Amino acid sequence: MSRSNVRNYIQLHLVVLAWGLTAILGKLIVLPPVDVVFWRTALAVICFAVLTRFRRCSFWVSYRRGLAMLGVGVILGLHWVLFFWSARLATASVCLAAMPTAMLWCSLIEPLIDGSRRWRLAELLVGAVMVGAVWFIYQVEFRHWLGFSVAIAAAVLAAFFATLSKQQVARDTDWSVIGLYQMGGACIAALLSRPFLEGGFMPTMPDAASALWLGVLALVCTVAAYAGFMDVLRRVSVFTVNVVYNMEPVYGILLAALVFGQAEHMSAGFYLGASVIVAVVLALPWIRRWVEA
């Protein structure tokens, strides 16, 4: 393997590692989930605005294009609200275990949005196995059923975001501008959903420790991860990206166990179900070739 390929793999794994850290930071920040999303996206908007100026890109896009990017950002914001809410209702491990199901939802949603793609037998078969693994986790960890259900809903929104965002990235707009508008939409979604989830429009001000973790969440797990992902996406295949991306729950669950210790330890049945979900997602490309050969 060449040095450039090694660099690409390391960069992609660092991006996924940063994403795996988000559920842990969500538990460390002493704020309601919707406020975590508000401050995270507000800081990210500022950073992306600076990057857009630094890259000498125009802030202005067509009305229709800007509205579309803001709309996708709203979906992202609602995804993050549910994501952090799930981690609070259950554990970071439970929340992360549901995230790989986003690939299943993408397989079902993408043909409905993009008429050029059809449902594939391999993906539907894998989906059936994943449904069984999800049902198994419900059985062995029923005490966390609500948190896991919220995480599944977050994964569905993540699938909508990925499918719609893919179409936006394919167009001739700099990634910093896309990030600026999408984070703006996510910030608006958090602000507008606050009266329904917490009561009142004004977000809670973070204490010193929470402000520090919010800075890490915004700079490392949002802006830097997004920039690194968009950069490496130009040099590696979509296949490689999908395989490495689905290591997020593995990294996240290991990090959660290291940070929170006994509080994150789950039953053997949970780890078995989560392992099945991750394994079938990683095996999907080979399963697709075998079924559709």
N, C-alpha and C positions, 0 to 999 in steps of 0.2 A: 504493500500500500504506500502511495506517495505521501510526501510531507503535507501537501495541500489537502489530500483526502483525510489524513489524520487530523489536521486542523479543523476541517469541516465537521468531522464527527465529534470532536471535543467541544466545539462551539455549540453544536446542536444539543449535545447532552447537558451542557451548562444551562442552556435555555430551558430545557425540560426540568432540570433540577430546580431552577428558579420558580417555575410554575408549580412544582411539587411543594414548594415552601409556603405557598399562599395560604393554605388551610391552617398551617401552624401559626403563621403570623396573625391570622384572623382570630385565633383563640388567645393570643398574647395581648392583642389590642383590646383595652377595656372600654369598648364603645358598642352600641347597638349595631348589628350587621349593616343596616342601611346607612348609618353614619360612616362606617368603615369604607363602604363603597364611595360615598360622597367625597370624603377627604382624599381617598386614593385617586379618584378620577380628576378631582380638582387640581391636585398636584401634577398629575400626568398631563393635563391640558396645558399647564404652564410650561412644563418641560418640552412638550411637543411643539408649542409655539416658538420656543427658543430654538429648537432644532430646525424648524421650518425656516426661520429667519437666517440661521447659520448656514443652511444648505441653499439659501437664496431662492427659495421656492415661493410662489405666490400663495397667499392665504385664500384667495378668492377662487371659487369654482362656480359653475352654473347653479341656478336655484334648484333645479331638479336633482343634480348630482349631490349638492350639499345636503338636501333633505334626505336623500337615500342613505348617505353615510351617517347622518344623525340618527336615522331610524334604526340602522343596524347597531349603532352604539346604544340605543335604548334597550335593544334585546340583550346586548352584552351586559349592561348595567343590571337588568333584572336577573340575568344569570348569576352575576356575582352576589347579588343580595341573597338569592336562594342558596348559593354555595356557602357563604359564610353563616347563614342561618342554620343550615344543615350541620355544620361543624359545631355550632353552639348547642343544638338540640341533641346531638349524639356525640361523636368524637371525630377528630380529623381523619382517622383511618376509615370510619364508616363513610364519611363524605367522599373520600378519594376513591373508595372501592366502586362507587357508582359511576365515576367519570368515564371509564372506558366504554360504557354503553352508548356514549355519544356517537361512536362509529356506526353502531346499529341504527340509531335514529337518523344519522346522515344518509345511510343506505336507503332508508325508507322515504326520507324527505326530499333528497336531491332530485329524484325523477319527477316529483310533483312540481318542483320549481324550475328545473332545467329539463325541458321536453326532449333533449337529445340523448338522455340517459334513461335506461330501463332498470327495473329491479332484476337482481341477479340471484340465481338459485343458491349459489355458495353463500352469499350474504344472508339470505333468509334462513338457511340451515344453521349458520353460525348464530344468527339471532335467536333461533329456537333453543340452542344450547345455553346462550347467555340468559334467556328468560328463566331457564331451569336453575342456573346458578344464582340468579337474583332471588328466585323463590326459596332456594335453599338457605340463603343468608337471612331472609325474613324468618325462616323457621328456627334457626339456631340463635339468632340475635333479635328476637321479637321485641325486646325492651327498647331497641333503637329503631323501631319500625317507622316512626314519624320522621326522624332525621334522615333515614335512608330514602324514604319516599320524597322528601324535599330535594335530596341530592339527585334522585332520578329526574325530577322536574328540571333541575338545574342542567342536567346533561342534555335534556331535550332542547332547552334554549341554546345550549352550546352548539348543538347540531345546526339549528337555524342560523346562528351567528356564523359558523364556519362555512355553511353553504352560500349564504348571501355575501359574506365577506370575500369569498373566493372570486366571485364575479367582479367585485370592486377592485381587487388587487390586479386583476387581469387588464384593467384599463390603464390609460396613460396618466396616472396621478402618483406623485411621489409618496412613499410610505409615511413620511412625516406628516403630510397633509391628511392622509387617510386616518392616521392615528389621532391627529388633532380633532377632527370632526367626530370620530367614533367615541373618543373619550369624552368629548363635549356632550354627545347624546347620552352616554352612560351616566354622566354627572347629573344631567337633567332628569333622567329616569329615577335616580336615587332621591333627588330633591322632591320630585312630585309624588313618589310613593311613600315618603316619610309620614305625612299626616295619617295615612291608612295603617301603617305598621307601628308607628311610635307615638303619633299625636304631635301636632305642631310642625311648622316648616323649618324652624331653626335647628341645624345639626348641633349635637353636643360637642363642646370644645374638648379636645384630648388633653390628658395630663402629660407630663414630660416623658414618661416611659412609653405611653401609647404614641406620642408624636414621633419618637425615635423609630418605633416599629412601622409606623405609617410611612415614614420617609424611606425605609428599606423596601416596603411593599410597593410604593409608587416608583421609586427610582430603579430598583433591581428587578422586581418581579413583574413590572409593567412596562416601563419605558425601555430599559436596557434589554429585557427579554424580547420585546416586540421588535426592537431594532436589530438584535442579533438574529432573530428568526427570519425577518425579511431579507437580511443580508445573505444568510446561508441558503435560503430557498432558491437563490439564483444559481447556485452551484451544485446542488444535490438533487436527486430524483424525489418525486412525490412518495414513491415507495419507501425510501430511506426515512423521509420525514415522518410518515405514518408509523413505521416500526418504532423509531426512537421516541416519538411523542407518547406512545402508549406505555412507556416506562415511567410516566409521571406518578401513577399510584404506587408503584414500587418504591421510587425515591421518597415520595411523601409519607408512606406508611413507615418506612425505616427511620426517616427523620423525626416523625411524630413519636415513635417509640424511644428515640434517643433523648428528645426534649422533654416529653411528659412522663416517661417511664411507665410505671404500673397503671396509670390512668388510661393509657392507650392500649394496654394488653387486652386482646380479644380472645374468644374461644378458638379452638382448633378448627371448628366447623366454619367460622367466619373466614379464616385464612385459606381454607380449602376452597370455599366459594369464590373468594376474591382471586385466588390463583387461577381458577377455571376461566373467569372473565378475562383476565390479562392474557392467559395462554391462548384462548381462541382468537382474541384480537390479533396477537402477534402471528398466529398461524394462518390468518385469513388469506394472505396472498397465495400460499401453497395450497390451501383448501380450494380456492377459486380456480387455480390451474388444474387441480385434480378433477373437480366437478365439471368444469367447462371444456376439458380436453376433448 
